[in-house]
């Protein structure tokens, strides 16, 4: 579960996020939409503890991200908008490093890494250095790293960046399966067709404030009404 209570983030006098409140239930696939500069990534960085709110609070599974950061972050898997890897490490070495941060045993890590190597089809490059990777390769390794510790909440910022159609389908299928298993997913993306396909609920943010929320239904997915709604609200 994710809760944001009247969250505001200011940089000087500029309010990047202005009084946002949200409650996202267990197992919900939530789509967070908005134009560039609307406050999406700033909101995500507060949820993950990278930014401290100027006011308000962010809770993950009941833990305040600022007051109980370790407990909150233990249940979070995070995929940033730019996939970061250590250039001189192989993908496998990076995954062992991340797993160690979450105190997973080497035996468990070995099994989980091999599982995700199969799922994301990374066997051809997981033992190469990251400096040799394409954007899509990086994205698949970062997604694996976010999932290694079986997080209860997955926060993803533009998860399809750089993925070819097959890789994108693998990721979409896996994310949907995770929500069916009770994982809460908070996804920010510009790709409205992905939101229509995957999300149960959406919110649109504009100039730091939520301007629209709704439950996604099959009619909107079939008729493509989300694009028209988004363009009308953010014009």
N, C-alpha and C positions, 0 to 999 in steps of 0.2 A: 504494500500500500504506500502511496505517496500523498503527502499533504503539504500544501503551501498556504500559509496564513498571512494574508495582507502583506506580501513580500514586496519590498522596494529596494532598488539598488541605484544609488546616485554616484556619478563621477563628477565631482565639483557640484555645479548647480543643475547638471543634466541628469534627468531620471531615465535611465535605460530601461528599467522595469518599475512600474508604478502601481503598487497596491494589488498585486496579483494573488488571487486565492483559488486553489484547485484541490479537489480530492479525487484520487484515482484508485479504484478498488483493486483488490487482488485478482489477477488473471485478466485484467482489462488491457486492451491494446489501444493506447491513446496516441493520437496524432496531433502534434503541435505545429501550427501553420502560421505563416506571416511573411511579409516581404522582407527584403534585406534591411537590417538595422532595426527591426521591430522589437527585439528583445529576446528572441528565442535562445540564442547561445548564452546570453547572460543569465537567463533563467536556469539553463542546464548547469552552468558553472556554479551557481548557488546550490542547486540540488546535490551536486557532487562534492561540495566543500571547497572548490577552487576559489570561489568568491564568498566573502561574508556579506550577508544582506545589510543594507543600511538600517532597515527596520523590518519587522516581521520574522517569521521562522519557517524553516523547511524540515519536514519530518519524513523519514524513510523507515517503514515497518515500526513506527512508534518512537524511533530515536531521532532526537534533534541533531541535525547534521553539524551544528556548531558546538553544542554542549556535549554530545557523545559521538564525536567523529569516527572513532574506530568501530564502534558497534554499528553505526549507520553504514559506513563504507564497506564493512564485511559482507553486507547483503546486497551491495550494488555492483553491477557490471557496467562499465562505461566505455562507449565507443565515441571518441571525439570526431569533430568534422575533418580534422587532418590526422591521418593515422601515423602515430609516432613509433619509431623503432630505433634501437641502437644500431648504427650502420655497420659496425664491425662484428656484431653478433649474428649468428644464424637465426632463422625463425625458431628453431627448436630450443636454442640456448635462451632466447628471449622468453619463450613460454615457460621454461624451467625457472627463470628469474622471477617472472610474475607469479607463478604458482608458489614459489618460496615466500613471497611477500604475504600470501594468504595462508601460509603455514601448512600447505598440503605436503603429504609425505611423497618421497620420490617414487614409491611404488604406485600410489594413486595417480601422481602426475603422469607417469609413463603410460598408464592405461588411458587416461583422459586425453592426453595429447594424441595418441594413436587413433582414438575414436574420432577426434575432430579433424585429424589429417585425412581420414577416410570421408567424413561428411563434406568437408570443404575442398577435397581433392587437391591437397597441397603437397603431396608426396614428392613431386618432381622438383620442388624448390625449398622445402622446409629446412634442409641442411645446407643451403647456400647463405652467404652473408646478405644482410638486408640491403646493402648498397647496390646489389644487383637486381632488386625487386622493382617491378612495375607498381603503379598505384593500386591496381586490383589485387596483386599479390600481398601488398602491405595491408590492405583492408581485410583480407581473409585471415591473416595472422592476428591482427588486432581484434577482430571479432572472436577468434578462438581464445585469445587471452582474456577477454571480457567474460567468457562463459566457463572457464576452467573450474572456478570454485562454486559452480551451480548457484548463481545469485538469485535471490527472490525478486529483485528489481533490476531491469535492464534499461539503461538510458543510452539512447543512440542518436547521434547528430549526423544526419545525412549518411545513412548506412550503405547506400548503393553507389557511392562515389567510386568511379573507376572500375566497376564490376562489369564483366561481359554478361550477355543474356543468361548463359547457363549458371554462372556464379550467382547472379542476382536471384535466379529461381531457387537455388540451393539455400540462400540466405532467407528469402521470404518464407519458404517452407519451414525452415528451422524456427524462425521467429514465431510463426503462427502456432507451431507445435508447442513451443514453450508457454505461450499463453494458455493453451489447452491444459497444460500441466500446472497452471496456477501462477506462473511468473507474470508480474506486472511490467509492461513495456511502455516507456515514454519515448516517443520517436519524433524528432524534428526533421522535416524534409521539405524541399521545394517540389517534389514529384507528386502531384496530386493523384495521379493514377495509382501510385503505390498506396496512398492513404485510402482511396476508394476500395482498393482490393483487400487491404489488411485490417484497417482500424475499426474498432467498435464505437469509438467516440472521438470527437475532435474539438479543438478550441483554436480560434484565430486571434492572434495578438497583433496589435497595431499601435505604434508609438508607445510601447511599454505597457499597454493595457489590453485586457481581454475584451474583445468586441463581439464575440459570438461563440457559443458552445452548442453542440448538438450530439445526439446519438446517431451514428451512421446506420442506415438501413439499406436493404437490398435494392430498393427502388432508386435511390440516389446512385448506388454503384452502377446500376444498369444504364441509367439515363445520363450519367456524367454531369449531374447538376452541381456538383461541388465546385467545379471550375468557374461556372457562372456566378455562383454565390461568392466565392473568394474574390474574383475580379470586381464584383460590385461593391463588396464591403471595404476593399483596400484601395479603391481608385483614388 
